[in-house]
């Protein structure tokens, strides 16, 4: 059963009138998912290379994913750092946006 809802977001960089790059949302959609923890081994391996994975979202069908790089889950914005297909399911590893771990 997929009890949670994740919002998958696509963003694109555009240049404003001052020449600065600005990210804008090009699409977003809700998909049902299950939330899972990051395993201890995976967490330590990620920390060793400067990553801070926080949570996994498992969506029921890999076809529901279209290469989005951002997501919102429980009102928290994440970057999708890894998409891993397990049969028909897709496991998304999420890292909090603007995570200030260690500061």
C-alpha positions as CSV (number, residue, x, y, z in Angstrom):
1,X,0.0,0.0,0.0
2,X,1.3,3.4,-0.9
3,X,0.0,5.8,1.8
4,X,2.1,8.9,1.2
5,X,2.1,11.5,-1.6
6,X,5.3,12.9,-3.1
7,X,5.3,15.9,-5.4
8,X,7.8,15.4,-8.3
9,X,9.1,18.7,-9.7
10,X,10.9,19.6,-12.8
11,X,12.8,22.9,-12.9
12,X,14.6,24.8,-15.6
13,X,17.2,27.5,-15.5
14,X,16.2,30.7,-17.3
15,X,18.0,34.0,-17.4
16,X,16.2,37.1,-16.0
17,X,16.4,40.6,-17.4
18,X,19.7,41.2,-15.4
19,X,21.4,38.1,-16.9
20,X,21.2,36.1,-13.7
21,X,20.2,32.4,-13.8
22,X,16.9,31.7,-12.1
23,X,15.3,28.3,-11.6
24,X,11.6,28.1,-12.5
25,X,9.2,25.2,-12.0
26,X,8.2,23.7,-15.4
27,X,6.0,20.9,-14.1
28,X,4.9,19.3,-10.9
29,X,2.7,16.3,-10.1
30,X,1.7,14.2,-7.2
31,X,2.4,10.5,-7.0
32,X,1.6,7.9,-4.3
33,X,4.6,6.5,-2.5
34,X,5.9,4.7,0.6
35,X,8.5,6.3,2.8
36,X,11.5,4.3,3.9
37,X,14.6,4.9,5.9
38,X,18.1,5.2,4.6
39,X,20.1,2.1,5.6
40,X,23.1,2.6,7.9
41,X,25.6,1.3,5.4
42,X,24.2,3.5,2.6
43,X,24.2,6.5,4.9
44,X,27.8,6.1,6.0
45,X,29.0,5.6,2.4
46,X,27.1,8.7,1.3
47,X,28.6,10.8,4.1
48,X,32.1,9.7,3.1
49,X,31.6,11.5,-0.3
50,X,29.8,14.5,1.2
51,X,26.2,13.5,0.6
52,X,23.5,13.6,3.2
53,X,20.6,11.3,2.1
54,X,17.7,11.6,4.5
55,X,14.9,9.5,3.3
56,X,13.7,7.2,0.5
57,X,10.4,7.4,-1.4
58,X,9.3,4.2,-3.1
59,X,6.8,4.8,-6.0
60,X,4.7,1.9,-7.2
61,X,5.5,2.2,-10.9
62,X,8.8,3.4,-12.5
63,X,6.8,4.8,-15.3
64,X,5.4,7.5,-12.9
65,X,9.0,9.0,-12.8
66,X,10.1,11.2,-15.6
67,X,13.6,12.3,-14.6
68,X,12.5,14.9,-12.1
69,X,15.4,16.2,-9.9
70,X,13.3,17.8,-7.1
71,X,10.5,16.6,-4.8
72,X,8.4,17.7,-1.9
73,X,7.4,15.3,0.7
74,X,5.5,16.3,3.9
75,X,6.1,20.0,3.1
76,X,9.9,19.5,2.9
77,X,11.8,20.2,-0.4
78,X,14.3,17.5,-1.4
79,X,16.7,16.9,-4.2
80,X,16.4,13.5,-5.8
81,X,20.0,12.1,-5.7
82,X,19.3,8.6,-6.9
83,X,16.6,6.7,-8.7
84,X,16.9,2.9,-8.4
85,X,14.5,0.5,-10.2
86,X,13.4,-2.6,-8.2
87,X,11.2,-4.6,-10.5
88,X,8.3,-2.3,-11.3
89,X,8.9,-0.1,-8.3
90,X,11.2,2.9,-8.2
91,X,13.2,3.9,-5.2
92,X,14.1,7.6,-4.9
93,X,16.8,8.7,-2.5
94,X,16.1,12.2,-1.2
95,X,18.4,14.8,0.2
96,X,17.0,17.9,1.9
97,X,17.5,21.1,-0.1
98,X,19.7,23.6,1.7
99,X,20.6,21.0,4.3
100,X,23.0,22.6,6.8
101,X,24.3,19.4,8.4
102,X,27.3,20.1,10.5
103,X,26.9,23.9,10.8
